[in-house]
Amino acid sequence: MNTRKTAYLVAFCLIFSVSGVVYGASEDTRYLVKSHSGFWKKSFNVRHQFEDGFTTDLSDWQLKIAKIFGVEVIPVKKLYILPESFADNENVEGARAKPGQPIRPVPSDQLTWGIEAIYGNNPLLTKTSGGVGVNVAILDTGIFKTHPDLKNRVVQCKDFTAFKEPVIDGKCDDKNGHGTHVAGTIAADGGNDGRGIYGVAPGASLFAYKVCGANGSCWSDDIATAITTAADQGVNVINMSLGSDSESPLIKSAISYAVNKNTLVVAAAGNDGPDTGSIDYPGANPDVIAVGAFDVGWAMVDWSSRGINSTTTPYVMEEGDVEFAAPGAIVESTWKDGGYVILSGTSMATPHITGLAAKLWQKDAKDPDSATRALLQAFSQDLIPAGDDDASGWGFPHL
């Protein structure tokens, strides 16, 4: 190493001892450092380790230093929770908690139209059942774990979004509400008083993995780490109501790891429809079940993203295909203040399929994830347009 580079290195080491404290997680400073050198790990601070290197938050100065020494750094991709379709939500809300309110809020309907549809619109249905012994990870904005309808369901809480610590156990506070809404559709159990709302599989155990901040943005390295953590923790089904227009290599690799451990991964198709090929990743990954949304009349909504099913092999999952559709418009569920709200989006459709997968989980099969996925396909009812179409794929799986 020449004298000039040595001088740079000395200055570099001195600056690194204080440089990291002024940068916050909200800034676009996350990078994958393609090195396994102990020196660079110590200098840059490791957030998450991967096969190709490690991720960290870098300042402009640190980026310049990496370039001087020929260290390859790649920006880490951001994903986002999928925004609701406000056109369907004007002036429509459920009950919210109010300060000093003596009686807890109750939903407008304990069995929402989507849950009733999943259960075959059985007129005798008064509450749901199933999911006992099945672990479901919700990778989202966290969960309001003391909600009356969820407090008995959340068994593990982890925060992957904190700046100073890559993973914090026991913390999953939801300051957005999106994750709590998703959780209710999957596994709300009506609460100890039986007055709350019911999800598809109220016996399921929820792993609340906070990978998105209050503003709805999510770093792909945090998501990838949460996916592999879920697989290692024995999670059976992963729900990701989030997406991006392009694929993250880190998330793709993590999904492959999870699938090899017999974990079923379900993700939203996106809210960018109705153009063909508007599907988001990770839903577009063929190892993932991608879910579109339909309304109370069982018609596909315009904003639900479309796949490319019409150009691929019918009823064979390929990259860019939508697999199922589920209720996603005007969906009531649990909220971050202990009450309930109504939202729309493929984010809301996805947990219907995740919940049904938990209810139908084929635990005794050699490959329970593949067996459960095949059962969902077998239970699907074709929607208009007919066949394996871009909007709904196999159709709507229900009992």
Residue pairs with C-beta under 8 A, 6 or more apart in sequence:
1 9
5 68
5 69
8 65
8 68
8 69
9 69
12 43
12 65
13 43
15 61
16 43
16 44
16 62
19 59
19 61
19 62
20 45
20 57
20 59
22 59
23 29
23 57
23 59
24 163
25 57
25 161
25 162
25 163
25 213
26 213
26 215
27 57
28 75
28 78
29 57
29 58
29 59
30 47
30 55
30 56
30 57
30 75
30 76
30 219
30 221
31 55
31 56
31 57
31 58
31 63
31 73
31 74
31 75
31 76
32 50
32 52
32 53
32 54
32 55
32 73
32 74
32 75
32 76
32 221
32 250
33 40
33 44
33 53
33 54
33 55
33 56
33 58
33 66
33 71
33 72
33 73
34 52
34 53
34 71
34 72
34 73
34 74
35 41
35 53
35 54
35 71
35 72
36 53
36 54
40 71
41 54
44 54
44 56
44 58
44 62
45 56
45 57
46 54
46 55
46 56
46 166
47 54
47 55
47 56
47 57
47 166
47 221
48 54
48 55
48 166
48 221
48 222
48 224
48 225
50 221
50 224
50 250
50 253
51 253
55 76
55 219
55 221
55 250
57 163
58 66
58 73
63 73
66 72
66 73
76 219
76 220
76 221
76 250
77 219
77 220
77 244
77 246
77 248
77 250
78 217
78 218
78 219
78 220
78 244
79 212
79 217
79 218
79 219
79 220
79 223
79 242
79 243
79 244
79 248
79 251
80 212
80 216
80 217
80 218
80 242
80 243
80 244
81 140
81 141
81 176
81 178
81 212
81 216
81 218
81 241
81 242
81 347
82 241
82 242
82 243
82 268
82 270
82 271
82 280
82 345
82 346
82 347
83 216
83 271
83 345
84 271
84 343
84 344
84 345
84 347
84 348
85 271
85 301
85 303
85 329
85 344
85 345
87 303
88 295
88 301
88 329
88 330
88 344
89 330
89 342
89 343
89 344
92 330
92 342
93 341
93 342
94 105
94 107
94 108
94 332
94 335
94 339
94 340
94 341
94 342
95 105
95 106
95 107
95 108
95 339
95 340
96 105
96 335
96 337
96 339
96 340
96 341
97 104
97 105
97 337
97 338
97 339
98 105
104 148
104 191
104 193
104 195
104 338
105 338
105 339
105 340
106 195
106 196
106 340
107 196
107 197
107 332
107 340
108 332
108 340
109 197
109 332
110 127
110 190
110 195
110 196
110 197
110 198
111 119
111 125
111 126
111 127
111 128
111 197
111 198
112 185
112 197
112 327
112 331
112 332
112 333
113 296
113 327
113 330
114 185
114 326
114 327
114 328
114 331
114 348
114 352
115 128
115 185
115 198
115 199
115 200
115 352
116 122
116 125
117 298
117 327
117 396
117 398
118 200
118 326
118 327
118 352
118 355
118 356
118 398
118 399
119 125
119 128
119 398
119 399
120 398
120 399
127 190
127 194
127 198
127 202
128 198
128 199
128 200
128 201
128 202
129 202
129 203
129 359
130 200
130 201
130 202
130 203
130 204
130 358
130 359
130 360
131 187
131 200
131 201
131 202
131 203
131 204
131 355
131 358
131 359
131 361
132 203
132 204
133 203
133 205
133 363
134 201
134 203
134 204
134 205
134 236
134 237
134 358
134 359
134 361
134 363
135 155
135 204
135 205
135 207
135 233
135 234
135 235
135 236
135 237
136 186
136 187
136 201
136 204
136 205
136 206
136 207
136 235
136 236
136 237
136 238
136 239
136 354
136 355
136 358
137 206
137 207
137 209
137 226
137 230
137 233
137 235
137 237
137 238
137 239
138 179
138 182
138 183
138 186
138 206
138 207
138 208
138 209
138 239
138 351
139 209
139 211
139 223
139 226
139 227
139 230
139 238
139 239
139 240
139 242
140 174
140 178
140 179
140 182
140 183
140 209
140 210
140 211
140 212
140 239
140 240
140 241
140 242
141 174
141 175
141 176
141 177
141 178
141 179
141 180
141 210
141 212
141 213
141 214
141 216
142 159
142 172
142 173
142 174
142 175
142 176
142 179
142 180
142 208
142 210
142 212
143 150
143 154
143 157
143 172
143 174
143 179
143 180
143 183
143 206
143 208
144 150
144 173
144 174
144 177
144 180
144 334
144 335
144 336
144 337
144 338
145 151
145 154
145 157
145 172
145 208
146 338
147 180
147 184
147 334
147 335
147 338
148 191
148 192
148 193
148 196
148 338
149 184
149 188
149 189
149 190
149 191
149 196
149 197
149 198
149 334
150 180
150 183
150 184
150 187
150 188
150 189
150 206
150 334
152 189
152 192
153 183
153 187
153 188
153 189
153 202
153 204
153 205
153 206
154 172
154 183
154 206
154 207
154 208
155 205
155 206
155 207
156 206
156 207
156 208
156 233
157 169
157 170
157 171
157 172
157 208
157 210
158 167
158 168
158 169
158 170
158 171
158 172
158 207
158 208
158 209
158 210
158 226
158 229
159 167
159 168
159 171
159 172
159 173
159 210
160 166
160 167
160 209
160 210
160 211
160 222
160 223
160 225
160 226
161 210
161 211
161 212
161 213
161 218
161 219
161 222
162 168
162 171
166 222
166 225
167 225
167 229
171 210
172 179
172 208
172 209
172 210
173 210
174 180
174 210
174 336
175 214
175 336
176 212
176 213
176 214
176 215
176 216
176 336
177 335
177 336
177 341
178 212
178 216
178 241
178 347
179 208
179 210
179 212
180 333
180 334
180 335
180 336
181 331
181 333
181 334
181 335
181 341
181 343
181 347
181 348
182 239
182 241
182 333
182 347
182 348
182 350
182 351
183 199
183 206
183 208
183 333
183 334
183 351
184 197
184 199
184 333
184 334
184 340
185 199
185 200
185 331
185 333
185 348
185 351
185 352
185 355
186 199
186 200
186 201
186 204
186 206
186 239
186 351
186 354
186 355
186 358
187 199
187 200
187 201
187 202
187 203
187 204
187 206
187 355
187 358
188 196
188 197
188 198
188 199
188 202
188 333
188 334
189 196
189 198
189 199
189 202
189 203
190 196
190 197
190 198
190 202
196 334
197 332
197 333
197 334
197 340
199 333
199 351
199 355
200 351
200 352
200 354
200 355
200 356
200 358
200 359
201 355
201 356
201 358
201 359
204 355
204 358
204 359
207 230
207 233
207 235
209 226
209 229
209 230
211 218
211 219
211 222
211 223
211 226
211 242
212 218
212 242
218 242
220 244
220 248
220 250
220 251
221 250
223 240
223 242
223 248
223 250
223 251
223 254
224 248
224 250
224 251
224 253
224 254
225 254
227 238
227 251
227 254
227 255
227 257
227 258
227 265
228 254
228 257
228 258
230 238
230 258
230 263
231 257
231 258
231 261
231 263
232 261
235 263
236 262
236 263
236 264
236 358
236 361
236 363
236 368
236 369
237 263
237 264
237 265
237 266
237 354
237 357
237 358
237 361
238 258
238 263
238 264
238 265
238 266
239 266
239 267
239 350
239 351
239 354
240 265
240 266
240 267
240 268
240 282
240 288
240 350
241 267
241 268
241 345
241 346
241 347
241 348
241 350
241 351
242 267
242 268
242 347
243 267
243 268
243 269
243 270
243 280
243 281
243 282
243 283
244 280
244 281
245 272
245 280
245 281
246 281
247 281
247 282
247 284
247 285
248 281
248 282
251 281
251 282
252 282
252 285
255 265
255 282
255 285
255 287
255 288
256 287
258 265
259 265
259 287
259 369
262 367
262 368
262 369
262 370
263 369
264 289
264 357
264 368
264 369
264 372
264 373
265 282
265 287
265 288
265 289
266 288
266 289
266 291
266 350
266 353
266 354
266 357
267 280
267 282
267 283
267 285
267 288
267 289
267 290
267 291
267 350
268 280
268 283
268 290
268 291
268 345
268 346
268 347
268 349
268 350
269 279
269 280
269 283
269 290
269 291
269 292
269 293
269 304
269 305
269 306
269 307
269 322
269 346
270 278
270 279
270 280
270 283
270 304
270 305
270 346
271 303
271 304
271 305
271 345
271 346
271 347
272 278
272 280
272 303
272 305
273 292
273 301
273 302
273 303
273 304
273 305
273 306
273 391
274 302
274 303
274 304
274 306
274 391
275 306
276 306
276 307
276 308
276 310
276 390
277 306
277 307
277 308
277 320
278 305
278 306
279 290
279 305
279 306
279 307
279 308
279 320
279 321
279 322
280 305
282 288
283 289
283 290
283 291
283 305
283 322
284 290
284 307
284 319
284 320
284 321
285 319
286 317
286 318
286 319
286 321
289 323
289 324
289 353
289 357
289 373
289 376
290 307
290 321
290 322
290 323
290 324
290 393
291 322
291 323
291 324
291 325
291 326
291 328
291 346
291 349
291 350
291 352
291 353
292 300
292 304
292 305
292 306
292 322
292 324
292 325
292 326
292 328
292 346
292 349
292 391
292 392
292 393
293 300
293 301
293 303
293 304
293 325
293 326
293 327
293 328
293 329
293 344
293 345
293 346
293 348
293 349
294 300
294 301
294 304
294 325
294 326
294 327
294 328
294 329
294 349
294 383
294 392
294 396
295 301
295 327
295 328
295 329
295 330
296 327
296 329
296 330
298 383
298 396
299 384
300 325
300 383
300 384
300 391
300 392
301 328
301 329
301 344
303 345
304 325
304 328
304 346
304 349
304 391
305 322
305 346
306 322
306 390
306 391
307 320
307 321
307 322
307 390
307 391
307 393
308 320
308 321
308 390
309 321
309 322
309 388
309 389
309 390
309 393
310 389
310 390
312 318
312 320
312 321
314 387
314 388
315 377
315 388
315 394
317 323
321 388
321 393
322 390
322 391
322 392
322 393
323 377
323 393
323 394
324 353
324 376
324 380
324 392
324 393
324 394
324 395
324 396
324 397
325 349
325 383
325 391
325 392
325 393
325 395
325 396
326 349
326 350
326 352
326 353
326 396
326 397
327 348
327 349
327 352
328 344
328 345
328 346
328 347
328 348
328 349
328 352
329 344
329 348
330 342
330 344
331 342
331 343
331 344
331 348
331 349
332 340
332 341
332 342
333 340
333 341
333 343
333 348
334 340
335 341
353 376
353 397
356 376
356 379
356 397
356 398
356 399
357 372
357 373
357 376
360 372
360 375
360 376
360 379
361 368
361 372
362 368
362 371
362 372
362 375
365 371
365 372
376 394
376 397
377 394
377 397
379 397
379 398
379 399
380 394
380 395
380 396
380 397
381 395
381 396
381 397
381 398
382 392
382 394
382 395
383 389
383 391
383 392
383 395
383 396
385 391
388 394
